[in-house]
Amino acid sequence: MEAKWQKSSYSEGNGANCVEMARPGRSVLLRESDAPATVLGAPPARLAALLAAIKEGHLGPR
């Protein structure tokens, strides 16, 4: 199944610096438009937990 990519509404209009998301099957896929071959994939619950940890400041610089 080929992923149907969507750009973030916060992305620039010219197509640069865009976060793109796709949801083929049961996973959520994320990628940067400047590097489309690099894809982060996770089940929705895991991605939600990661985003919550980032927002709450539980993940700091390493």
PDB file with SEQRES, HELIX, SHEET and CRYST1 records, atoms N, CA, C and O in Angstrom:
SEQRES   1 A   62  MET GLU ALA LYS TRP GLN LYS SER SER TYR SER GLU GLY          
SEQRES   2 A   62  ASN GLY ALA ASN CYS VAL GLU MET ALA ARG PRO GLY ARG          
SEQRES   3 A   62  SER VAL LEU LEU ARG GLU SER ASP ALA PRO ALA THR VAL          
SEQRES   4 A   62  LEU GLY ALA PRO PRO ALA ARG LEU ALA ALA LEU LEU ALA          
SEQRES   5 A   62  ALA ILE LYS GLU GLY HIS LEU GLY PRO ARG                      
HELIX    1 AA1 PRO A   44  LYS A   55  1                                  12    
SHEET    1 AA1 4 GLN A   6  LYS A   7  0                                        
SHEET    2 AA1 4 VAL A  19  ALA A  22 -1                                        
SHEET    3 AA1 4 VAL A  28  GLU A  32 -1                                        
SHEET    4 AA1 4 ALA A  35  ALA A  42 -1                                        
CRYST1    1.000    1.000    1.000  90.00  90.00  90.00 P 1           1          
ATOM      1  N   MET A   1       0.841  -1.168   0.000  1.00  0.00           N  
ATOM      2  CA  MET A   1       0.000   0.000   0.000  1.00  0.00           C  
ATOM      3  C   MET A   1       0.895   1.243   0.000  1.00  0.00           C  
ATOM      4  O   MET A   1       1.787   1.369   0.839  1.00  0.00           O  
ATOM      5  N   GLU A   2       0.659   2.143  -0.925  1.00  0.00           N  
ATOM      6  CA  GLU A   2       1.437   3.372  -1.012  1.00  0.00           C  
ATOM      7  C   GLU A   2       0.862   4.416  -0.059  1.00  0.00           C  
ATOM      8  O   GLU A   2      -0.353   4.577   0.054  1.00  0.00           O  
ATOM      9  N   ALA A   3       1.760   5.119   0.620  1.00  0.00           N  
ATOM     10  CA  ALA A   3       1.334   6.137   1.579  1.00  0.00           C  
ATOM     11  C   ALA A   3       0.856   7.393   0.852  1.00  0.00           C  
ATOM     12  O   ALA A   3       1.460   7.819  -0.133  1.00  0.00           O  
ATOM     13  N   LYS A   4      -0.227   7.976   1.345  1.00  0.00           N  
ATOM     14  CA  LYS A   4      -0.727   9.252   0.833  1.00  0.00           C  
ATOM     15  C   LYS A   4      -0.279  10.331   1.825  1.00  0.00           C  
ATOM     16  O   LYS A   4      -0.827  10.443   2.921  1.00  0.00           O  
ATOM     17  N   TRP A   5       0.715  11.116   1.429  1.00  0.00           N  
ATOM     18  CA  TRP A   5       1.331  12.093   2.318  1.00  0.00           C  
ATOM     19  C   TRP A   5       0.544  13.393   2.356  1.00  0.00           C  
ATOM     20  O   TRP A   5       0.062  13.872   1.329  1.00  0.00           O  
ATOM     21  N   GLN A   6       0.418  13.964   3.564  1.00  0.00           N  
ATOM     22  CA  GLN A   6      -0.230  15.260   3.776  1.00  0.00           C  
ATOM     23  C   GLN A   6       0.771  16.185   4.454  1.00  0.00           C  
ATOM     24  O   GLN A   6       1.553  15.749   5.300  1.00  0.00           O  
ATOM     25  N   LYS A   7       0.747  17.466   4.082  1.00  0.00           N  
ATOM     26  CA  LYS A   7       1.643  18.442   4.701  1.00  0.00           C  
ATOM     27  C   LYS A   7       0.956  19.107   5.885  1.00  0.00           C  
ATOM     28  O   LYS A   7      -0.265  19.266   5.909  1.00  0.00           O  
ATOM     29  N   SER A   8       1.753  19.486   6.850  1.00  0.00           N  
ATOM     30  CA  SER A   8       1.254  20.212   8.006  1.00  0.00           C  
ATOM     31  C   SER A   8       0.706  21.569   7.590  1.00  0.00           C  
ATOM     32  O   SER A   8       1.242  22.211   6.687  1.00  0.00           O  
ATOM     33  N   SER A   9      -0.350  21.999   8.243  1.00  0.00           N  
ATOM     34  CA  SER A   9      -0.909  23.325   7.959  1.00  0.00           C  
ATOM     35  C   SER A   9       0.023  24.436   8.435  1.00  0.00           C  
ATOM     36  O   SER A   9      -0.164  25.593   8.059  1.00  0.00           O  
ATOM     37  N   TYR A  10       1.008  24.114   9.244  1.00  0.00           N  
ATOM     38  CA  TYR A  10       1.983  25.091   9.726  1.00  0.00           C  
ATOM     39  C   TYR A  10       3.183  25.214   8.792  1.00  0.00           C  
ATOM     40  O   TYR A  10       4.064  26.038   9.035  1.00  0.00           O  
ATOM     41  N   SER A  11       3.235  24.420   7.740  1.00  0.00           N  
ATOM     42  CA  SER A  11       4.367  24.435   6.817  1.00  0.00           C  
ATOM     43  C   SER A  11       4.330  25.662   5.919  1.00  0.00           C  
ATOM     44  O   SER A  11       3.277  26.256   5.686  1.00  0.00           O  
ATOM     45  N   GLU A  12       5.505  26.025   5.425  1.00  0.00           N  
ATOM     46  CA  GLU A  12       5.596  27.143   4.490  1.00  0.00           C  
ATOM     47  C   GLU A  12       4.897  26.786   3.188  1.00  0.00           C  
ATOM     48  O   GLU A  12       4.852  25.614   2.816  1.00  0.00           O  
ATOM     49  N   GLY A  13       4.358  27.762   2.498  1.00  0.00           N  
ATOM     50  CA  GLY A  13       3.616  27.528   1.268  1.00  0.00           C  
ATOM     51  C   GLY A  13       4.451  27.066   0.099  1.00  0.00           C  
ATOM     52  O   GLY A  13       3.918  26.461  -0.831  1.00  0.00           O  
ATOM     53  N   ASN A  14       5.763  27.335   0.114  1.00  0.00           N  
ATOM     54  CA  ASN A  14       6.597  26.984  -1.033  1.00  0.00           C  
ATOM     55  C   ASN A  14       7.052  25.530  -1.032  1.00  0.00           C  
ATOM     56  O   ASN A  14       7.739  25.107  -1.962  1.00  0.00           O  
ATOM     57  N   GLY A  15       6.692  24.762  -0.026  1.00  0.00           N  
ATOM     58  CA  GLY A  15       7.036  23.350  -0.002  1.00  0.00           C  
ATOM     59  C   GLY A  15       8.309  23.017   0.739  1.00  0.00           C  
ATOM     60  O   GLY A  15       8.608  21.838   0.931  1.00  0.00           O  
ATOM     61  N   ALA A  16       9.077  24.017   1.167  1.00  0.00           N  
ATOM     62  CA  ALA A  16      10.301  23.765   1.918  1.00  0.00           C  
ATOM     63  C   ALA A  16       9.980  23.680   3.408  1.00  0.00           C  
ATOM     64  O   ALA A  16       9.016  24.283   3.879  1.00  0.00           O  
ATOM     65  N   ASN A  17      10.786  22.933   4.135  1.00  0.00           N  
ATOM     66  CA  ASN A  17      10.643  22.814   5.587  1.00  0.00           C  
ATOM     67  C   ASN A  17       9.260  22.333   6.004  1.00  0.00           C  
ATOM     68  O   ASN A  17       8.656  22.895   6.918  1.00  0.00           O  
ATOM     69  N   CYS A  18       8.765  21.316   5.352  1.00  0.00           N  
ATOM     70  CA  CYS A  18       7.428  20.794   5.648  1.00  0.00           C  
ATOM     71  C   CYS A  18       7.514  19.468   6.394  1.00  0.00           C  
ATOM     72  O   CYS A  18       8.314  18.598   6.051  1.00  0.00           O  
ATOM     73  N   VAL A  19       6.690  19.331   7.404  1.00  0.00           N  
ATOM     74  CA  VAL A  19       6.490  18.036   8.037  1.00  0.00           C  
ATOM     75  C   VAL A  19       5.321  17.393   7.307  1.00  0.00           C  
ATOM     76  O   VAL A  19       4.275  18.015   7.124  1.00  0.00           O  
ATOM     77  N   GLU A  20       5.505  16.148   6.893  1.00  0.00           N  
ATOM     78  CA  GLU A  20       4.451  15.425   6.184  1.00  0.00           C  
ATOM     79  C   GLU A  20       4.057  14.191   6.990  1.00  0.00           C  
ATOM     80  O   GLU A  20       4.886  13.595   7.678  1.00  0.00           O  
ATOM     81  N   MET A  21       2.794  13.819   6.898  1.00  0.00           N  
ATOM     82  CA  MET A  21       2.266  12.680   7.624  1.00  0.00           C  
ATOM     83  C   MET A  21       1.459  11.796   6.684  1.00  0.00           C  
ATOM     84  O   MET A  21       0.786  12.282   5.774  1.00  0.00           O  
ATOM     85  N   ALA A  22       1.537  10.501   6.917  1.00  0.00           N  
ATOM     86  CA  ALA A  22       0.714   9.542   6.179  1.00  0.00           C  
ATOM     87  C   ALA A  22       0.225   8.497   7.177  1.00  0.00           C  
ATOM     88  O   ALA A  22       0.831   8.289   8.228  1.00  0.00           O  
ATOM     89  N   ARG A  23      -0.871   7.851   6.830  1.00  0.00           N  
ATOM     90  CA  ARG A  23      -1.410   6.812   7.708  1.00  0.00           C  
ATOM     91  C   ARG A  23      -1.846   5.598   6.891  1.00  0.00           C  
ATOM     92  O   ARG A  23      -3.040   5.345   6.729  1.00  0.00           O  
ATOM     93  N   PRO A  24      -0.865   4.847   6.379  1.00  0.00           N  
ATOM     94  CA  PRO A  24      -1.219   3.608   5.683  1.00  0.00           C  
ATOM     95  C   PRO A  24      -1.410   2.482   6.703  1.00  0.00           C  
ATOM     96  O   PRO A  24      -0.520   2.237   7.518  1.00  0.00           O  
ATOM     97  N   GLY A  25      -2.495   1.830   6.673  1.00  0.00           N  
ATOM     98  CA  GLY A  25      -2.721   0.739   7.617  1.00  0.00           C  
ATOM     99  C   GLY A  25      -2.852   1.231   9.043  1.00  0.00           C  
ATOM    100  O   GLY A  25      -3.594   2.174   9.318  1.00  0.00           O  
ATOM    101  N   ARG A  26      -2.124   0.586   9.957  1.00  0.00           N  
ATOM    102  CA  ARG A  26      -2.259   0.891  11.386  1.00  0.00           C  
ATOM    103  C   ARG A  26      -1.149   1.772  11.935  1.00  0.00           C  
ATOM    104  O   ARG A  26      -1.109   2.011  13.142  1.00  0.00           O  
ATOM    105  N   SER A  27      -0.260   2.255  11.106  1.00  0.00           N  
ATOM    106  CA  SER A  27       0.851   3.090  11.558  1.00  0.00           C  
ATOM    107  C   SER A  27       0.674   4.535  11.128  1.00  0.00           C  
ATOM    108  O   SER A  27      -0.049   4.837  10.178  1.00  0.00           O  
ATOM    109  N   VAL A  28       1.346   5.417  11.845  1.00  0.00           N  
ATOM    110  CA  VAL A  28       1.449   6.818  11.456  1.00  0.00           C  
ATOM    111  C   VAL A  28       2.884   7.022  10.989  1.00  0.00           C  
ATOM    112  O   VAL A  28       3.826   6.637  11.681  1.00  0.00           O  
ATOM    113  N   LEU A  29       3.051   7.625   9.823  1.00  0.00           N  
ATOM    114  CA  LEU A  29       4.376   7.886   9.275  1.00  0.00           C  
ATOM    115  C   LEU A  29       4.617   9.387   9.233  1.00  0.00           C  
ATOM    116  O   LEU A  29       3.725  10.151   8.866  1.00  0.00           O  
ATOM    117  N   LEU A  30       5.820   9.812   9.607  1.00  0.00           N  
ATOM    118  CA  LEU A  30       6.215  11.216   9.558  1.00  0.00           C  
ATOM    119  C   LEU A  30       7.507  11.335   8.770  1.00  0.00           C  
ATOM    120  O   LEU A  30       8.359  10.448   8.829  1.00  0.00           O  
ATOM    121  N   ARG A  31       7.656  12.425   8.035  1.00  0.00           N  
ATOM    122  CA  ARG A  31       8.901  12.679   7.320  1.00  0.00           C  
ATOM    123  C   ARG A  31       9.064  14.183   7.101  1.00  0.00           C  
ATOM    124  O   ARG A  31       8.106  14.948   7.206  1.00  0.00           O  
ATOM    125  N   GLU A  32      10.275  14.582   6.800  1.00  0.00           N  
ATOM    126  CA  GLU A  32      10.610  15.961   6.448  1.00  0.00           C  
ATOM    127  C   GLU A  32      10.622  16.037   4.930  1.00  0.00           C  
ATOM    128  O   GLU A  32      11.210  15.178   4.273  1.00  0.00           O  
ATOM    129  N   SER A  33       9.984  17.050   4.367  1.00  0.00           N  
ATOM    130  CA  SER A  33       9.876  17.143   2.907  1.00  0.00           C  
ATOM    131  C   SER A  33      11.234  17.257   2.225  1.00  0.00           C  
ATOM    132  O   SER A  33      11.383  16.853   1.072  1.00  0.00           O  
ATOM    133  N   ASP A  34      12.237  17.810   2.934  1.00  0.00           N  
ATOM    134  CA  ASP A  34      13.575  17.933   2.356  1.00  0.00           C  
ATOM    135  C   ASP A  34      14.333  16.607   2.340  1.00  0.00           C  
ATOM    136  O   ASP A  34      15.332  16.479   1.631  1.00  0.00           O  
ATOM    137  N   ALA A  35      13.873  15.615   3.112  1.00  0.00           N  
ATOM    138  CA  ALA A  35      14.526  14.305   3.179  1.00  0.00           C  
ATOM    139  C   ALA A  35      13.455  13.218   3.176  1.00  0.00           C  
ATOM    140  O   ALA A  35      13.296  12.516   4.175  1.00  0.00           O  
ATOM    141  N   PRO A  36      12.718  13.062   2.076  1.00  0.00           N  
ATOM    142  CA  PRO A  36      11.567  12.153   2.059  1.00  0.00           C  
ATOM    143  C   PRO A  36      11.905  10.673   2.235  1.00  0.00           C  
ATOM    144  O   PRO A  36      11.018   9.875   2.536  1.00  0.00           O  
ATOM    145  N   ALA A  37      13.156  10.296   2.054  1.00  0.00           N  
ATOM    146  CA  ALA A  37      13.522   8.890   2.223  1.00  0.00           C  
ATOM    147  C   ALA A  37      13.652   8.509   3.698  1.00  0.00           C  
ATOM    148  O   ALA A  37      13.633   7.324   4.030  1.00  0.00           O  
ATOM    149  N   THR A  38      13.782   9.492   4.583  1.00  0.00           N  
ATOM    150  CA  THR A  38      13.889   9.237   6.016  1.00  0.00           C  
ATOM    151  C   THR A  38      12.498   9.345   6.626  1.00  0.00           C  
ATOM    152  O   THR A  38      11.898  10.420   6.645  1.00  0.00           O  
ATOM    153  N   VAL A  39      11.994   8.224   7.121  1.00  0.00           N  
ATOM    154  CA  VAL A  39      10.612   8.158   7.614  1.00  0.00           C  
ATOM    155  C   VAL A  39      10.606   7.600   9.035  1.00  0.00           C  
ATOM    156  O   VAL A  39      11.275   6.609   9.328  1.00  0.00           O  
ATOM    157  N   LEU A  40       9.846   8.247   9.909  1.00  0.00           N  
ATOM    158  CA  LEU A  40       9.611   7.767  11.263  1.00  0.00           C  
ATOM    159  C   LEU A  40       8.216   7.170  11.290  1.00  0.00           C  
ATOM    160  O   LEU A  40       7.249   7.828  10.906  1.00  0.00           O  
ATOM    161  N   GLY A  41       8.104   5.930  11.738  1.00  0.00           N  
ATOM    162  CA  GLY A  41       6.805   5.276  11.792  1.00  0.00           C  
ATOM    163  C   GLY A  41       6.534   4.711  13.172  1.00  0.00           C  
ATOM    164  O   GLY A  41       7.443   4.214  13.837  1.00  0.00           O  
ATOM    165  N   ALA A  42       5.273   4.789  13.604  1.00  0.00           N  
ATOM    166  CA  ALA A  42       4.894   4.274  14.916  1.00  0.00           C  
ATOM    167  C   ALA A  42       3.389   4.062  14.959  1.00  0.00           C  
ATOM    168  O   ALA A  42       2.649   4.688  14.201  1.00  0.00           O  
ATOM    169  N   PRO A  43       2.929   3.172  15.852  1.00  0.00           N  
ATOM    170  CA  PRO A  43       1.488   3.064  16.074  1.00  0.00           C  
ATOM    171  C   PRO A  43       0.980   4.383  16.663  1.00  0.00           C  
ATOM    172  O   PRO A  43       1.735   5.065  17.356  1.00  0.00           O  
ATOM    173  N   PRO A  44      -0.270   4.760  16.412  1.00  0.00           N  
ATOM    174  CA  PRO A  44      -0.794   6.040  16.902  1.00  0.00           C  
ATOM    175  C   PRO A  44      -0.614   6.258  18.408  1.00  0.00           C  
ATOM    176  O   PRO A  44      -0.273   7.365  18.824  1.00  0.00           O  
ATOM    177  N   ALA A  45      -0.831   5.240  19.224  1.00  0.00           N  
ATOM    178  CA  ALA A  45      -0.707   5.404  20.681  1.00  0.00           C  
ATOM    179  C   ALA A  45       0.729   5.715  21.087  1.00  0.00           C  
ATOM    180  O   ALA A  45       0.955   6.527  21.984  1.00  0.00           O  
ATOM    181  N   ARG A  46       1.691   5.085  20.444  1.00  0.00           N  
ATOM    182  CA  ARG A  46       3.103   5.349  20.759  1.00  0.00           C  
ATOM    183  C   ARG A  46       3.504   6.755  20.342  1.00  0.00           C  
ATOM    184  O   ARG A  46       4.228   7.439  21.066  1.00  0.00           O  
ATOM    185  N   LEU A  47       3.038   7.183  19.182  1.00  0.00           N  
ATOM    186  CA  LEU A  47       3.345   8.533  18.713  1.00  0.00           C  
ATOM    187  C   LEU A  47       2.704   9.565  19.643  1.00  0.00           C  
ATOM    188  O   LEU A  47       3.327  10.580  19.953  1.00  0.00           O  
ATOM    189  N   ALA A  48       1.482   9.322  20.085  1.00  0.00           N  
ATOM    190  CA  ALA A  48       0.814  10.229  21.024  1.00  0.00           C  
ATOM    191  C   ALA A  48       1.589  10.314  22.341  1.00  0.00           C  
ATOM    192  O   ALA A  48       1.718  11.398  22.911  1.00  0.00           O  
ATOM    193  N   ALA A  49       2.105   9.184  22.826  1.00  0.00           N  
ATOM    194  CA  ALA A  49       2.893   9.178  24.060  1.00  0.00           C  
ATOM    195  C   ALA A  49       4.195   9.961  23.882  1.00  0.00           C  
ATOM    196  O   ALA A  49       4.605  10.690  24.786  1.00  0.00           O  
ATOM    197  N   LEU A  50       4.842   9.818  22.737  1.00  0.00           N  
ATOM    198  CA  LEU A  50       6.066  10.572  22.454  1.00  0.00           C  
ATOM    199  C   LEU A  50       5.785  12.069  22.430  1.00  0.00           C  
ATOM    200  O   LEU A  50       6.517  12.846  23.043  1.00  0.00           O  
ATOM    201  N   LEU A  51       4.737  12.478  21.731  1.00  0.00           N  
ATOM    202  CA  LEU A  51       4.397  13.897  21.656  1.00  0.00           C  
ATOM    203  C   LEU A  51       4.036  14.459  23.031  1.00  0.00           C  
ATOM    204  O   LEU A  51       4.399  15.591  23.348  1.00  0.00           O  
ATOM    205  N   ALA A  52       3.329  13.685  23.844  1.00  0.00           N  
ATOM    206  CA  ALA A  52       2.982  14.130  25.197  1.00  0.00           C  
ATOM    207  C   ALA A  52       4.240  14.309  26.044  1.00  0.00           C  
ATOM    208  O   ALA A  52       4.353  15.288  26.781  1.00  0.00           O  
ATOM    209  N   ALA A  53       5.184  13.375  25.947  1.00  0.00           N  
ATOM    210  CA  ALA A  53       6.433  13.479  26.706  1.00  0.00           C  
ATOM    211  C   ALA A  53       7.231  14.708  26.289  1.00  0.00           C  
ATOM    212  O   ALA A  53       7.830  15.374  27.135  1.00  0.00           O  
ATOM    213  N   ILE A  54       7.246  15.011  25.005  1.00  0.00           N  
ATOM    214  CA  ILE A  54       7.947  16.201  24.519  1.00  0.00           C  
ATOM    215  C   ILE A  54       7.280  17.458  25.064  1.00  0.00           C  
ATOM    216  O   ILE A  54       7.958  18.351  25.572  1.00  0.00           O  
ATOM    217  N   LYS A  55       5.948  17.530  24.959  1.00  0.00           N  
ATOM    218  CA  LYS A  55       5.210  18.711  25.432  1.00  0.00           C  
ATOM    219  C   LYS A  55       5.373  18.937  26.934  1.00  0.00           C  
ATOM    220  O   LYS A  55       5.413  20.078  27.394  1.00  0.00           O  
ATOM    221  N   GLU A  56       5.468  17.838  27.701  1.00  0.00           N  
ATOM    222  CA  GLU A  56       5.582  17.938  29.155  1.00  0.00           C  
ATOM    223  C   GLU A  56       7.018  18.154  29.614  1.00  0.00           C  
ATOM    224  O   GLU A  56       7.269  18.304  30.810  1.00  0.00           O  
ATOM    225  N   GLY A  57       7.961  18.171  28.677  1.00  0.00           N  
ATOM    226  CA  GLY A  57       9.358  18.426  29.015  1.00  0.00           C  
ATOM    227  C   GLY A  57      10.106  17.234  29.581  1.00  0.00           C  
ATOM    228  O   GLY A  57      11.152  17.410  30.205  1.00  0.00           O  
ATOM    229  N   HIS A  58       9.599  16.031  29.380  1.00  0.00           N  
ATOM    230  CA  HIS A  58      10.260  14.833  29.893  1.00  0.00           C  
ATOM    231  C   HIS A  58      11.451  14.407  29.044  1.00  0.00           C  
ATOM    232  O   HIS A  58      12.277  13.613  29.495  1.00  0.00           O  
ATOM    233  N   LEU A  59      11.551  14.915  27.839  1.00  0.00           N  
ATOM    234  CA  LEU A  59      12.674  14.581  26.964  1.00  0.00           C  
ATOM    235  C   LEU A  59      13.522  15.830  26.782  1.00  0.00           C  
ATOM    236  O   LEU A  59      13.070  16.823  26.213  1.00  0.00           O  
ATOM    237  N   GLY A  60      14.726  15.771  27.259  1.00  0.00           N  
ATOM    238  CA  GLY A  60      15.618  16.916  27.130  1.00  0.00           C  
ATOM    239  C   GLY A  60      16.739  16.612  26.157  1.00  0.00           C  
ATOM    240  O   GLY A  60      16.796  15.526  25.581  1.00  0.00           O  
ATOM    241  N   PRO A  61      17.629  17.576  25.976  1.00  0.00           N  
ATOM    242  CA  PRO A  61      18.767  17.349  25.081  1.00  0.00           C  
ATOM    243  C   PRO A  61      19.673  16.259  25.629  1.00  0.00           C  
ATOM    244  O   PRO A  61      19.772  16.062  26.841  1.00  0.00           O  
ATOM    245  N   ARG A  62      20.320  15.569  24.735  1.00  0.00           N  
ATOM    246  CA  ARG A  62      21.262  14.504  25.137  1.00  0.00           C  
ATOM    247  C   ARG A  62      22.658  14.918  24.815  1.00  0.00           C  
ATOM    248  O   ARG A  62      23.599  14.168  25.072  1.00  0.00           O  
TER     249      ARG A  62                                                      
END                                                                             
